[in-house]
Amino acid sequence: MQDPDETSQTIVSLVSWQATNLDLDAARRLAAETAAAFGRIPGSVEIRFFGDFESGRHYYLQTWRDQAALEAYMASESMFRIREIAAPYVSGRPERSILVDYTATDPESAAG
């Protein structure tokens, strides 16, 4: 059985994808449209976008309230709609890493 603290832990999903034909203006439009859709998903906390326009490697950093919220998103129609927004630019298969956010939120706990 999982520890209750583990199931309520903030989860980060880092999605990496290749888009060599994506320029900065198109990337900003893509980010705005994706962020608007992502903001309507229950359990989503934040989404950030990063890119290396020289190599064409781009990233979404999605933050989720907990593992259950991420799993609900991954089983939903919303995930496919968000994928469709980037589809015209994506070449190859995106890669996803699921990470636990263990950043200290209490300044005293960070001091040790």
Backbone as CSV, one residue per row, in Angstrom:
resi,resn,N_x,N_y,N_z,CA_x,CA_y,CA_z,C_x,C_y,C_z
1,MET,0.839,-1.179,0.000,0.000,0.000,0.000,0.886,1.245,0.000
2,GLN,0.510,2.259,-0.778,1.278,3.496,-0.835,1.065,4.332,0.411
3,ASP,2.109,5.023,0.809,2.033,5.976,1.906,1.092,7.106,1.501
4,PRO,0.164,7.557,2.378,-0.769,8.628,2.020,-0.061,9.896,1.561
5,ASP,1.122,10.170,2.130,1.863,11.359,1.703,2.326,11.246,0.257
6,GLU,2.638,10.027,-0.196,3.075,9.835,-1.574,1.937,10.078,-2.557
7,THR,0.721,9.672,-2.229,-0.395,9.818,-3.161,-0.854,11.265,-3.272
8,SER,-0.577,12.093,-2.241,-1.001,13.485,-2.286,0.144,14.410,-2.690
9,GLN,1.254,13.853,-3.106,2.440,14.606,-3.487,2.241,15.258,-4.860
10,THR,2.724,16.494,-5.006,2.679,17.166,-6.298,3.503,16.380,-7.312
11,ILE,2.965,16.222,-8.513,3.601,15.454,-9.577,3.908,16.390,-10.748
12,VAL,5.054,16.165,-11.380,5.451,16.927,-12.549,5.596,15.976,-13.720
13,SER,5.071,16.376,-14.841,5.223,15.620,-16.070,6.046,16.476,-17.026
14,LEU,7.197,15.972,-17.432,8.067,16.679,-18.363,7.951,15.990,-19.714
15,VAL,7.384,16.702,-20.683,7.178,16.156,-22.018,8.186,16.819,-22.945
16,SER,8.951,16.014,-23.644,9.980,16.488,-24.564,9.590,16.061,-25.977
17,TRP,9.737,16.978,-26.932,9.341,16.660,-28.297,10.174,17.460,-29.292
18,GLN,10.294,16.932,-30.478,11.071,17.557,-31.542,10.136,18.343,-32.452
19,ALA,10.501,19.598,-32.723,9.714,20.459,-33.617,10.669,21.438,-34.295
20,THR,11.361,20.965,-35.310,12.384,21.790,-35.961,11.787,22.941,-36.763
21,ASN,10.513,22.849,-37.134,9.893,23.915,-37.941,9.086,24.906,-37.092
22,LEU,9.294,24.928,-35.791,8.560,25.794,-34.886,9.397,27.044,-34.601
23,ASP,8.885,28.210,-35.010,9.602,29.447,-34.693,9.015,30.063,-33.424
24,LEU,9.637,31.125,-32.926,9.247,31.705,-31.642,7.805,32.207,-31.653
25,ASP,7.373,32.867,-32.711,5.990,33.366,-32.768,4.984,32.220,-32.724
26,ALA,5.231,31.188,-33.522,4.325,30.029,-33.521,4.366,29.325,-32.162
27,ALA,5.548,29.269,-31.550,5.681,28.631,-30.237,4.873,29.385,-29.187
28,ARG,4.899,30.697,-29.247,4.124,31.490,-28.280,2.624,31.283,-28.478
29,ARG,2.169,31.191,-29.724,0.747,30.922,-29.984,0.374,29.527,-29.483
30,LEU,1.229,28.560,-29.767,1.012,27.187,-29.312,0.946,27.139,-27.788
31,ALA,1.861,27.832,-27.120,1.891,27.848,-25.657,0.625,28.478,-25.084
32,ALA,0.179,29.585,-25.663,-1.020,30.269,-25.168,-2.256,29.384,-25.323
33,GLU,-2.398,28.757,-26.480,-3.561,27.895,-26.725,-3.528,26.658,-25.822
34,THR,-2.349,26.072,-25.667,-2.214,24.891,-24.819,-2.472,25.240,-23.353
35,ALA,-1.925,26.366,-22.891,-2.119,26.784,-21.500,-3.596,27.043,-21.207
36,ALA,-4.305,27.628,-22.151,-5.735,27.878,-21.957,-6.494,26.557,-21.802
37,ALA,-6.167,25.574,-22.636,-6.827,24.266,-22.540,-6.421,23.551,-21.256
38,PHE,-5.161,23.632,-20.911,-4.644,22.967,-19.713,-5.271,23.550,-18.455
39,GLY,-5.528,24.839,-18.446,-6.105,25.503,-17.286,-7.517,25.055,-16.953
40,ARG,-8.180,24.405,-17.884,-9.553,23.916,-17.647,-9.583,22.484,-17.117
41,ILE,-8.423,21.879,-16.940,-8.357,20.479,-16.532,-8.283,20.387,-15.011
42,PRO,-9.198,19.647,-14.386,-9.168,19.495,-12.921,-7.839,18.904,-12.461
43,GLY,-7.271,19.492,-11.421,-6.030,18.987,-10.848,-4.770,19.542,-11.462
44,SER,-4.911,20.301,-12.558,-3.722,20.924,-13.140,-3.346,22.140,-12.306
45,VAL,-2.065,22.329,-12.097,-1.572,23.423,-11.283,-0.891,24.474,-12.156
46,GLU,-0.024,24.017,-13.053,0.745,24.946,-13.883,1.272,24.207,-15.100
47,ILE,1.472,24.952,-16.178,2.167,24.418,-17.349,3.148,25.483,-17.815
48,ARG,4.350,25.036,-18.146,5.386,25.944,-18.643,5.959,25.350,-19.917
49,PHE,6.479,26.206,-20.762,6.984,25.807,-22.073,8.421,26.276,-22.231
50,PHE,9.258,25.400,-22.786,10.665,25.712,-22.993,11.075,25.169,-24.350
51,GLY,12.012,25.834,-24.989,12.467,25.325,-26.270,13.879,25.732,-26.598
52,ASP,14.534,24.885,-27.345,15.833,25.175,-27.935,15.575,25.265,-29.436
53,PHE,15.430,26.476,-29.920,15.040,26.668,-31.315,16.144,26.277,-32.293
54,GLU,17.356,26.228,-31.825,18.462,25.814,-32.688,18.396,24.320,-32.993
55,SER,18.163,23.517,-31.943,18.091,22.062,-32.135,16.679,21.589,-32.476
56,GLY,15.670,22.422,-32.153,14.280,22.037,-32.381,13.683,21.209,-31.260
57,ARG,14.382,21.110,-30.125,13.876,20.336,-28.984,13.048,21.251,-28.094
58,HIS,11.830,20.810,-27.759,10.903,21.610,-26.958,10.367,20.775,-25.810
59,TYR,9.858,21.486,-24.776,9.409,20.824,-23.550,8.152,21.487,-23.018
60,TYR,7.279,20.660,-22.442,6.172,21.114,-21.605,6.523,20.631,-20.206
61,LEU,6.393,21.472,-19.225,6.530,21.067,-17.838,5.156,21.247,-17.205
62,GLN,4.478,20.152,-16.963,3.129,20.175,-16.404,3.202,19.827,-14.923
63,THR,2.563,20.632,-14.087,2.517,20.357,-12.654,1.091,19.962,-12.290
64,TRP,0.981,18.868,-11.537,-0.308,18.292,-11.155,-0.440,18.263,-9.642
65,ARG,-1.651,18.447,-9.162,-1.950,18.419,-7.730,-1.441,17.122,-7.107
66,ASP,-1.639,15.999,-7.816,-1.219,14.697,-7.309,-1.260,13.682,-8.448
67,GLN,-0.840,12.468,-8.130,-0.800,11.394,-9.124,-2.192,11.104,-9.699
68,ALA,-3.209,11.153,-8.859,-4.577,10.880,-9.318,-5.014,11.882,-10.379
69,ALA,-4.653,13.148,-10.215,-5.018,14.169,-11.198,-4.329,13.897,-12.528
70,LEU,-3.048,13.535,-12.495,-2.322,13.210,-13.724,-2.942,12.000,-14.404
71,GLU,-3.237,10.965,-13.635,-3.831,9.760,-14.214,-5.193,10.043,-14.840
72,ALA,-5.995,10.877,-14.186,-7.302,11.234,-14.753,-7.121,11.978,-16.073
73,TYR,-6.158,12.883,-16.121,-5.867,13.619,-17.366,-5.429,12.661,-18.468
74,MET,-4.515,11.746,-18.140,-3.985,10.834,-19.158,-5.050,9.882,-19.691
75,ALA,-6.121,9.677,-18.942,-7.215,8.811,-19.383,-8.346,9.616,-20.026
76,SER,-8.154,10.920,-20.160,-9.238,11.776,-20.630,-9.095,12.169,-22.101
77,GLU,-10.182,12.667,-22.604,-10.205,13.210,-23.964,-9.370,14.489,-24.044
78,SER,-9.235,15.201,-22.948,-8.462,16.446,-22.914,-7.027,16.234,-23.361
79,MET,-6.421,15.123,-22.974,-5.038,14.856,-23.353,-4.911,14.808,-24.877
80,PHE,-5.851,14.170,-25.531,-5.788,14.063,-26.983,-6.031,15.410,-27.659
81,ARG,-6.916,16.217,-27.106,-7.164,17.547,-27.671,-5.919,18.431,-27.534
82,ILE,-5.240,18.339,-26.411,-4.021,19.130,-26.221,-2.929,18.640,-27.163
83,ARG,-2.824,17.355,-27.343,-1.837,16.819,-28.299,-2.105,17.341,-29.710
84,GLU,-3.371,17.458,-30.068,-3.724,17.937,-31.413,-3.248,19.367,-31.663
85,ILE,-3.158,20.188,-30.617,-2.713,21.571,-30.773,-1.281,21.604,-31.291
86,ALA,-0.423,20.734,-30.758,0.991,20.722,-31.146,1.269,19.832,-32.352
87,ALA,0.342,18.979,-32.711,0.570,17.973,-33.752,1.158,18.515,-35.062
88,PRO,0.749,19.693,-35.549,1.327,20.162,-36.811,2.839,20.418,-36.745
89,TYR,3.376,20.546,-35.560,4.798,20.870,-35.409,5.649,19.690,-34.962
90,VAL,5.038,18.678,-34.381,5.779,17.576,-33.773,6.294,16.622,-34.840
91,SER,7.587,16.301,-34.727,8.143,15.238,-35.568,8.698,14.172,-34.632
92,GLY,8.339,12.941,-34.882,8.748,11.861,-33.989,7.775,11.701,-32.836
93,ARG,8.170,10.864,-31.926,7.308,10.546,-30.780,7.760,11.344,-29.552
94,PRO,6.844,12.066,-28.917,7.205,12.772,-27.680,7.605,11.791,-26.584
95,GLU,8.432,12.263,-25.678,8.850,11.463,-24.524,8.325,12.132,-23.263
96,ARG,7.934,11.325,-22.292,7.381,11.856,-21.039,8.121,11.241,-19.853
97,SER,8.477,12.101,-18.900,9.026,11.665,-17.621,8.060,12.132,-16.545
98,ILE,7.746,11.255,-15.603,6.880,11.589,-14.479,7.770,11.705,-13.245
99,LEU,7.705,12.868,-12.592,8.604,13.165,-11.487,7.817,13.626,-10.264
100,VAL,8.324,13.332,-9.080,7.729,13.812,-7.840,8.414,15.129,-7.478
101,ASP,7.620,16.145,-7.194,8.137,17.448,-6.784,8.352,17.419,-5.280
102,TYR,9.604,17.445,-4.850,9.906,17.425,-3.422,10.504,18.759,-2.960
103,THR,10.184,19.823,-3.679,10.617,21.157,-3.298,10.052,21.509,-1.927
104,ALA,10.886,22.034,-1.056,10.426,22.463,0.265,9.525,23.676,0.096
105,THR,8.333,23.624,0.674,7.416,24.770,0.594,7.451,25.610,1.853
106,ASP,7.983,25.043,2.923,8.126,25.760,4.188,9.585,26.190,4.326
107,PRO,9.870,27.511,4.384,11.267,27.961,4.454,12.056,27.325,5.603
108,GLU,11.407,27.030,6.722,12.112,26.416,7.850,12.497,24.973,7.558
109,SER,11.659,24.260,6.787,11.996,22.870,6.466,13.166,22.812,5.502
110,ALA,13.380,23.844,4.696,14.512,23.876,3.776,15.818,24.106,4.532
111,ALA,15.740,24.770,5.677,16.942,25.078,6.444,17.468,23.846,7.181
112,GLY,16.606,22.853,7.374,17.020,21.606,7.981,16.878,21.625,9.431
